[in-house]
Amino acid sequence: MLRIDRWKEGARTVVKLQGRLGGELVAVLENELAAAGPANGVILDLGGLGHADPSGLEVLRAAIRGGAQVRSVTGFVASLLGPG
């Protein structure tokens, strides 16, 4: 189960994830990120994300490489995402 909330904070869009990211939910996240606009205008709030499968992690890494900022990430998810 994954809950995705998206809202504006000034010029940026916050995308908040809660739950587990994997399977068909990865495509849902990709759609949400595309709707949020360019990655450098996105803030990823990962404090409620408990787990992500490899494909979900790759989508998150791609957004971060594209300039998305990360807010509130657990140590476990940070270790899955790797350095950076």
Backbone as JSON Lines, residues from 0, in Angstrom:
{"i":0,"aa":"M","n":[0.84,-1.18,0.0],"ca":[0.0,0.0,0.0],"c":[0.88,1.24,0.0]}
{"i":1,"aa":"L","n":[0.56,2.18,-0.84],"ca":[1.3,3.43,-0.93],"c":[0.31,4.58,-1.03]}
{"i":2,"aa":"R","n":[0.55,5.59,-0.23],"ca":[-0.22,6.82,-0.33],"c":[0.7,7.9,-0.87]}
{"i":3,"aa":"I","n":[0.23,8.61,-1.88],"ca":[0.99,9.71,-2.47],"c":[0.14,10.97,-2.36]}
{"i":4,"aa":"D","n":[0.69,11.98,-1.72],"ca":[0.04,13.29,-1.65],"c":[0.93,14.29,-2.38]}
{"i":5,"aa":"R","n":[0.3,15.23,-3.06],"ca":[1.05,16.23,-3.8],"c":[0.41,17.59,-3.58]}
{"i":6,"aa":"W","n":[1.24,18.59,-3.25],"ca":[0.74,19.95,-3.07],"c":[1.85,20.95,-3.39]}
{"i":7,"aa":"K","n":[1.44,22.19,-3.58],"ca":[2.37,23.28,-3.89],"c":[2.83,23.94,-2.61]}
{"i":8,"aa":"E","n":[4.11,24.29,-2.57],"ca":[4.7,25.14,-1.54],"c":[5.46,26.22,-2.29]}
{"i":9,"aa":"G","n":[4.83,27.35,-2.47],"ca":[5.42,28.4,-3.27],"c":[5.58,27.93,-4.71]}
{"i":10,"aa":"A","n":[6.79,28.04,-5.25],"ca":[7.06,27.63,-6.63],"c":[7.36,26.14,-6.75]}
{"i":11,"aa":"R","n":[7.48,25.44,-5.63],"ca":[7.87,24.03,-5.65],"c":[6.65,23.14,-5.38]}
{"i":12,"aa":"T","n":[6.76,21.89,-5.79],"ca":[5.72,20.91,-5.54],"c":[6.26,19.83,-4.61]}
{"i":13,"aa":"V","n":[5.54,19.59,-3.52],"ca":[5.91,18.54,-2.58],"c":[5.2,17.26,-2.98]}
{"i":14,"aa":"V","n":[5.95,16.17,-3.05],"ca":[5.38,14.84,-3.28],"c":[5.73,14.01,-2.05]}
{"i":15,"aa":"K","n":[4.7,13.65,-1.28],"ca":[4.89,12.93,-0.03],"c":[4.48,11.47,-0.21]}
{"i":16,"aa":"L","n":[5.38,10.57,0.15],"ca":[5.12,9.13,0.03],"c":[4.99,8.53,1.42]}
{"i":17,"aa":"Q","n":[3.97,7.66,1.57],"ca":[3.77,6.94,2.82],"c":[3.43,5.5,2.48]}
{"i":18,"aa":"G","n":[4.18,4.57,3.06],"ca":[3.91,3.15,2.84],"c":[5.06,2.46,2.13]}
{"i":19,"aa":"R","n":[4.68,1.55,1.22],"ca":[5.66,0.73,0.5],"c":[5.55,1.01,-0.99]}
{"i":20,"aa":"L","n":[6.69,1.26,-1.62],"ca":[6.75,1.57,-3.05],"c":[7.27,0.37,-3.8]}
{"i":21,"aa":"G","n":[6.45,-0.18,-4.68],"ca":[6.88,-1.32,-5.48],"c":[5.81,-1.72,-6.48]}
{"i":22,"aa":"G","n":[6.18,-2.61,-7.39],"ca":[5.24,-3.15,-8.37],"c":[4.6,-2.07,-9.21]}
{"i":23,"aa":"E","n":[3.28,-2.2,-9.4],"ca":[2.55,-1.26,-10.26],"c":[2.48,0.14,-9.66]}
{"i":24,"aa":"L","n":[2.78,0.26,-8.37],"ca":[2.76,1.58,-7.74],"c":[3.92,2.47,-8.21]}
{"i":25,"aa":"V","n":[4.95,1.86,-8.77],"ca":[6.07,2.64,-9.3],"c":[5.58,3.5,-10.46]}
{"i":26,"aa":"A","n":[4.74,2.94,-11.31],"ca":[4.18,3.7,-12.43],"c":[3.3,4.84,-11.94]}
{"i":27,"aa":"V","n":[2.58,4.61,-10.85],"ca":[1.75,5.66,-10.26],"c":[2.64,6.82,-9.79]}
{"i":28,"aa":"L","n":[3.76,6.48,-9.13],"ca":[4.69,7.51,-8.7],"c":[5.27,8.26,-9.9]}
{"i":29,"aa":"E","n":[5.64,7.54,-10.95],"ca":[6.17,8.21,-12.15],"c":[5.17,9.21,-12.69]}
{"i":30,"aa":"N","n":[3.89,8.85,-12.72],"ca":[2.85,9.76,-13.2],"c":[2.73,10.98,-12.29]}
{"i":31,"aa":"E","n":[2.79,10.77,-10.98],"ca":[2.71,11.89,-10.03],"c":[3.9,12.83,-10.2]}
{"i":32,"aa":"L","n":[5.09,12.27,-10.38],"ca":[6.27,13.11,-10.57],"c":[6.19,13.88,-11.88]}
{"i":33,"aa":"A","n":[5.69,13.25,-12.92],"ca":[5.53,13.95,-14.2],"c":[4.53,15.1,-14.06]}
{"i":34,"aa":"A","n":[3.45,14.86,-13.32],"ca":[2.44,15.91,-13.11],"c":[2.98,17.04,-12.23]}
{"i":35,"aa":"A","n":[3.96,16.73,-11.38],"ca":[4.54,17.73,-10.48],"c":[5.42,18.72,-11.22]}
{"i":36,"aa":"G","n":[5.87,18.37,-12.42],"ca":[6.71,19.28,-13.2],"c":[8.16,18.86,-13.15]}
{"i":37,"aa":"P","n":[9.06,19.75,-13.6],"ca":[10.49,19.42,-13.64],"c":[11.01,18.99,-12.27]}
{"i":38,"aa":"A","n":[11.91,18.01,-12.26],"ca":[12.42,17.45,-11.0],"c":[13.05,18.51,-10.12]}
{"i":39,"aa":"N","n":[13.68,19.53,-10.72],"ca":[14.34,20.54,-9.88],"c":[13.34,21.45,-9.18]}
{"i":40,"aa":"G","n":[12.06,21.26,-9.43],"ca":[11.01,21.99,-8.72],"c":[10.24,21.11,-7.76]}
{"i":41,"aa":"V","n":[10.77,19.9,-7.48],"ca":[10.06,18.93,-6.64],"c":[10.79,18.74,-5.32]}
{"i":42,"aa":"I","n":[10.01,18.61,-4.27],"ca":[10.51,18.21,-2.96],"c":[9.91,16.84,-2.66]}
{"i":43,"aa":"L","n":[10.76,15.85,-2.45],"ca":[10.3,14.51,-2.09],"c":[10.29,14.38,-0.58]}
{"i":44,"aa":"D","n":[9.12,14.16,-0.01],"ca":[8.99,13.94,1.43],"c":[8.88,12.43,1.63]}
{"i":45,"aa":"L","n":[9.97,11.82,2.08],"ca":[10.05,10.36,2.18],"c":[9.99,9.87,3.62]}
{"i":46,"aa":"G","n":[9.6,10.72,4.56],"ca":[9.57,10.34,5.96],"c":[8.63,9.2,6.28]}
{"i":47,"aa":"G","n":[7.58,9.03,5.48],"ca":[6.61,7.96,5.71],"c":[6.82,6.75,4.83]}
{"i":48,"aa":"L","n":[7.88,6.78,4.01],"ca":[8.16,5.65,3.11],"c":[8.9,4.57,3.89]}
{"i":49,"aa":"G","n":[8.28,3.4,3.99],"ca":[8.87,2.32,4.77],"c":[9.77,1.4,3.97]}
{"i":50,"aa":"H","n":[9.53,1.28,2.67],"ca":[10.32,0.38,1.83],"c":[10.1,0.74,0.37]}
{"i":51,"aa":"A","n":[11.08,0.45,-0.46],"ca":[10.96,0.63,-1.91],"c":[11.7,-0.5,-2.6]}
{"i":52,"aa":"D","n":[11.08,-1.07,-3.63],"ca":[11.75,-2.12,-4.39],"c":[12.76,-1.48,-5.35]}
{"i":53,"aa":"P","n":[13.58,-2.28,-6.03],"ca":[14.62,-1.71,-6.9],"c":[14.09,-0.74,-7.96]}
{"i":54,"aa":"S","n":[12.95,-1.05,-8.56],"ca":[12.44,-0.14,-9.59],"c":[11.95,1.17,-8.96]}
{"i":55,"aa":"G","n":[11.38,1.09,-7.78],"ca":[10.95,2.3,-7.08],"c":[12.14,3.15,-6.68]}
{"i":56,"aa":"L","n":[13.19,2.49,-6.2],"ca":[14.4,3.22,-5.83],"c":[14.99,3.93,-7.03]}
{"i":57,"aa":"E","n":[14.97,3.28,-8.19],"ca":[15.53,3.91,-9.38],"c":[14.75,5.15,-9.78]}
{"i":58,"aa":"V","n":[13.43,5.12,-9.65],"ca":[12.62,6.31,-9.96],"c":[12.98,7.44,-9.0]}
{"i":59,"aa":"L","n":[13.13,7.11,-7.71],"ca":[13.51,8.13,-6.73],"c":[14.9,8.68,-7.03]}
{"i":60,"aa":"R","n":[15.85,7.79,-7.33],"ca":[17.21,8.24,-7.65],"c":[17.22,9.14,-8.88]}
{"i":61,"aa":"A","n":[16.44,8.79,-9.89],"ca":[16.39,9.6,-11.12],"c":[15.85,10.99,-10.81]}
{"i":62,"aa":"A","n":[14.83,11.07,-9.96],"ca":[14.28,12.38,-9.59],"c":[15.33,13.2,-8.83]}
{"i":63,"aa":"I","n":[16.05,12.54,-7.93],"ca":[17.09,13.23,-7.16],"c":[18.21,13.7,-8.07]}
{"i":64,"aa":"R","n":[18.63,12.84,-9.0],"ca":[19.66,13.24,-9.97],"c":[19.18,14.43,-10.8]}
{"i":65,"aa":"G","n":[17.88,14.48,-11.06],"ca":[17.31,15.57,-11.85],"c":[17.15,16.87,-11.08]}
{"i":66,"aa":"G","n":[17.43,16.82,-9.78],"ca":[17.38,18.04,-8.98],"c":[16.34,18.08,-7.89]}
{"i":67,"aa":"A","n":[15.55,17.01,-7.74],"ca":[14.55,16.99,-6.66],"c":[15.26,17.02,-5.32]}
{"i":68,"aa":"Q","n":[14.69,17.77,-4.39],"ca":[15.21,17.82,-3.03],"c":[14.51,16.76,-2.2]}
{"i":69,"aa":"V","n":[15.24,16.21,-1.23],"ca":[14.66,15.21,-0.33],"c":[14.45,15.84,1.03]}
{"i":70,"aa":"R","n":[13.27,15.61,1.56],"ca":[12.91,16.1,2.89],"c":[12.48,14.89,3.71]}
{"i":71,"aa":"S","n":[12.94,14.84,4.94],"ca":[12.44,13.86,5.9],"c":[12.5,12.42,5.38]}
{"i":72,"aa":"V","n":[13.68,11.86,5.38],"ca":[13.85,10.47,4.94],"c":[14.33,9.63,6.12]}
{"i":73,"aa":"T","n":[13.81,8.41,6.25],"ca":[14.27,7.53,7.32],"c":[15.68,7.03,7.01]}
{"i":74,"aa":"G","n":[16.38,6.62,8.04],"ca":[17.72,6.06,7.85],"c":[17.71,4.84,6.95]}
{"i":75,"aa":"F","n":[16.68,4.0,7.11],"ca":[16.59,2.79,6.29],"c":[16.45,3.12,4.81]}
{"i":76,"aa":"V","n":[15.51,4.01,4.49],"ca":[15.31,4.38,3.08],"c":[16.53,5.11,2.55]}
{"i":77,"aa":"A","n":[17.15,5.96,3.37],"ca":[18.37,6.65,2.94],"c":[19.46,5.63,2.6]}
{"i":78,"aa":"S","n":[19.57,4.56,3.38],"ca":[20.58,3.54,3.09],"c":[20.25,2.79,1.79]}
{"i":79,"aa":"L","n":[18.97,2.6,1.5],"ca":[18.58,1.97,0.23],"c":[18.9,2.86,-0.95]}
{"i":80,"aa":"L","n":[18.7,4.17,-0.78],"ca":[18.96,5.11,-1.87],"c":[20.46,5.25,-2.14]}
{"i":81,"aa":"G","n":[21.27,5.03,-1.13],"ca":[22.71,5.11,-1.31],"c":[23.23,6.51,-1.07]}
{"i":82,"aa":"P","n":[24.54,6.7,-1.3],"ca":[25.17,7.99,-1.04],"c":[24.6,9.1,-1.92]}
{"i":83,"aa":"G","n":[24.7,10.29,-1.39],"ca":[24.25,11.44,-2.17],"c":[23.18,12.11,-1.48]}
